[in-house]
Amino acid sequence: MNPTPDNSQSSEGSSGSDPAIESTENTEPQLVPLTALPDGRMSSSESAAMSETAETAFQQDEDSMALISEESTPLEIVAWGLKRFLDQKKIMTTSFGMEGCTLIDMCSKAIEQNDLPKLQVAWIDTGFFFPETYQLREKLEAKYSNIEIVRWSTDVSVEQQKETYGNELWKNNPNLCCHIRKVVPMKENIGGFDVWMTGLRRSQTEARAKTPVLGWDWRYQLLKFCPLATWTRAQVWQYVQQNEVPFNRLHLQNYPTVSCFHCTRPVPGSTPDSDARDGRWEGKDKDECGLHFSI
């Protein structure tokens, strides 16, 4: 299996490209009304017909739940979403960054308080994570019994990748490396879900600046739910401290974000509340892996 990136998915693609495979930042409409959640999966035309503006995307549903808006706290939004989408097949994905750990804690609290079923949380194991990241996963599994952490991974072993593409694909072609080890397993596993929860925040990168709390993701054809979209990194760090949320200890060693060890470097002077991705893909014109936006 030697997957290669699909150039048709580039964010710089022609206007005639299929909107169903473009990234969410370049498509319209982006938001769908929460009260119109379909029983099954929507086609692009159906989701387009359901779109609304950000101001009206959050609405009171037929069960008269409290009005939810972007001004609501992420914990309120998480609880609302888990109840509102109770009958939909949901998945949260994380690489165990501080935002993902925060969201796991919020989901666990909401599940316990509202007597809800377990939530599946998927992590994509690239085979190149720091030992501290694997240790963190074990801590999360031990702490949150109402969260089911599942592993997704590529079929391409580290050795197969080395034999096919050379010893340092992550250095010579980081986009291809991310595609093989992250994007491909994501596409292979996400298809059966209706709602995708992530820890994206608007202040993380320029591409994420317009991330809606709830939007339609054309690329994967499902609802994308980002309860932390409006928060800053400082707010995330404050929550972690106040709620004793397990986090990667590398954040205390000048790593603002943590991913694969080949492509993550410490940032001198940074602290756990630093809102920076400067340590990722050092020396490359790159700040996204391709999971959320085409690269």
N, C-alpha and C positions, 0 to 999 in steps of 0.2 A: 504494500500500500504506500504510494508516493504522492500524497496530495499536494497540489499546487494552488496558490491563491487564484480566485476567480476575479480577473481584472474587470469584469463587468460590474463588480460591486464597488468599484472605487467611488469615493465621494466626489470625484471630478468627472464622473461619467456623463455621457450626453443626455440631453433632455428627453431623448426617446427611449431611455432604458426603462426596464420594468420597475415600477415603484415598489413592488412587493419585495425586492431584494436590496433596496437602497437603505442607507442608514437613516435613523429617525430624525437626525438633524436636518436632512434635506428633503423631507417629504411633508406633504400636507394632505389631510388634516392630521394633527398629532394627538389631540385629546379626544376622548369619547365620553359621553355622559355616563356617570356611574349607575344611573337608574335603568340603563338600557342594556345591561350585561346579557349577552346571548346565552342560550342553553348550550350551544356548541361553539365551534370555531367559526369566525367570520371570514368571508372573502374580503378582498380589498375594497370592492364596491360597496359591500354592506357596511364595512367600518367607516367608509367615507360618508355614507349617508347618515351615520350616527354621530359625526364629529361635532364638537362645540368649542367655544373659546375657553381660555383658562379661567375666566371669571365665572363661568357657569358650569364648569366641569364637575365641581363638587356640589351635589344636591342632596336634599333630604329624601331618603327612599321610602317605599310604601309601608315599611314597618315603623315609620316615625322615629328613626334613630336621630340622635342629636346631629345638628348641622355640622358638617366637617368642611374645613377650608384650609388653605395654606397657612393660615394663622393658628390653626390647631397645633398642639404639640405633636411631635413624631410618635410618641407613645399612644396618644389618642387616635392618630391616623392609622397606626399599626392595628390597634384593637378594632377600629372600624372596619379596616380592610379584611381582617381575618374572619370577622362575622359576616360582612357583606358578601364575600366570596366563599362562603362556607361550603357550598356545593360544587365549586369549581376546582379543578385540579391545579394545585399551586406548587411552585418551587421557588426557593430562594437560592441564589448562588453567591459564593464568597470565596476569596482567597485568604481569608482570615486576617484581613486588614482591620484596623481599629473600627472603621465604620461597620464592617460585617459583624464583628464581635458585639458591637453596640446593638445592632439590629437583632441579632440572635437573642440577646438579653431582653429586649423589648417584646419580641414575639413570645418568649417563654413566659414573661409576666402576663401578657394578654391571654395566652392560652390557659394559664392557671386561674386567672381571675374570672374568665368567662366559660370555663369548663369546655374548652375546644379540643379537637383532636390534634395529635402531633403534627408538626410541620416538617416537611422534608427540606433539608439544606444541602445543596450539592457543592462540592469543591472539585475543581479540575486539577488533578495531580499532574504537573508537568514533568515530574521526575527530577526537577532541579530546585526544589524548595530548600530553604535553610533548615537545619535540625530544629531550631527554635520554633519554626512554623508547624512542624509535625508534633512537637511537644505541646504547642498551643491547642492543636486539634484534639489531642487526648484530654486536655484540661476542660475544654468546652463540652466534650462528650460526657465527661464525668459530672459536670456541674448541671447540665440541662437535660434532664431525663425526658422532657416532653418535646425535645428537638431530635429528629432523626438525621444524622449527618451521613450523606452518601458520597461515594467517590466516583467521579467520572475521569476518564483518561483516554489518551490516544492509543491506537493499536500499534503505533510506531515506537518501538523501544529506543532507548538512548543509543544503543549499539547500532541498530538499523539506521537511525538518523545519521550517525557518524559515518557509516559505510556508504550511504547514498549521497550525502551532501557535504561530507568533510567534517573535520574535528570541531570547528568553531562556527557552526551555522548561526548561532545567536549573535556572533560578532560580524560575520560577513553578510548575513541577510536576516536581520532580526525580525522583519515582518513575516518572512516565510517560517521562521522558527515558531513565532507566536501562532501563526496559522495552523501549523501541524499540531502543536502541543496544547493549544487552547481552543481555537475557533472550530476546528474539525470535531472534537468531542462535544463541544457545545451544540453544534448543529445536529449531531447524531442523537443527542439525548433530549433536547428541549421540545421536540415536536409534539409530544403527547400532553403538553401542559397548556392551560388556559391563562394563567396568571404567573408572571415572573417578578419576584421581588428582589431588589438590589439595594446596595448601600451607596449608590451614586449621590454626589453632592454637586451643586452648581459651581462652587468655588474651586473645585479640584483642577479642572482644565478649561481652556477656552471652548472646546467642543461640548463640554457638559454644562455650559453657562445657562442654557435654556431648557434644561432637563425638567419635564413636568413631574409633579408628584404622581400623577396617573396619566398614562398615554398609551396609544396604540403603537406597537412596534411592528413596522412593516416587514422588517427583515426576517423576524422569526414568527410573525403572524400571531401575536398574542398580546394581552394587556401587560404593560410594564409598570410596576408599582415601586416608587422610590420615596419612601416616607421621610428620608433624611435630606431630601433635595435642598431644602431651605437652610439647613444648619451649616455653621462654620466648623472648622476643625477644632477650634477652641471649645465649642459647645459639646462636641463629641468627646473630647478628652475630659471635660468636666463631668459628663455623664458617666464615663468609665470609672473615674475616681470615686464619685458619689455612690455608685452602685456596685463597686467591687467586681467589675467585669474583667475576666481574664483577657490579657492582651499580649502581643508579641514583645518580649523583653528587648528586642533590637530597637524598639522605639526609644528606649532609654540610652541607646548608644549611637545617637545621631542618624538613625534611619527614620525619616518621616513616613515613608511607605516601604513595604517589604513585598517582594515577589521572588522571582528566580534569582539564585545567588550569582549567576553569570552577569546579570543585567541590573543589579541593584547595588548601589554604593552608598556609604554614609555621607551625609551632608554636614560638614563642619559648622558648628554653631546652631544647628537645628535642635528643636525640642519636640516632645510628643505632641504638642499642640501646633506645630508648624504646618501650615497649609502649603506644602510644596511637593512636587514630584521630580525635583532636580536630580535625585539620586537614581532615577530610572533611565536606562538606555543612555548612559553617559556618552557624550560626544556624538549622539545621533539626533537627527531631526525627527523625534518621535516621542510622543507622550501618551499613546494609547496602544493597547495590545491587539485590538480588533474585535473584541467580544461585543462591545457596545457601539462602536462606530467603525465603518470600513476604513482600512488603511492601505 
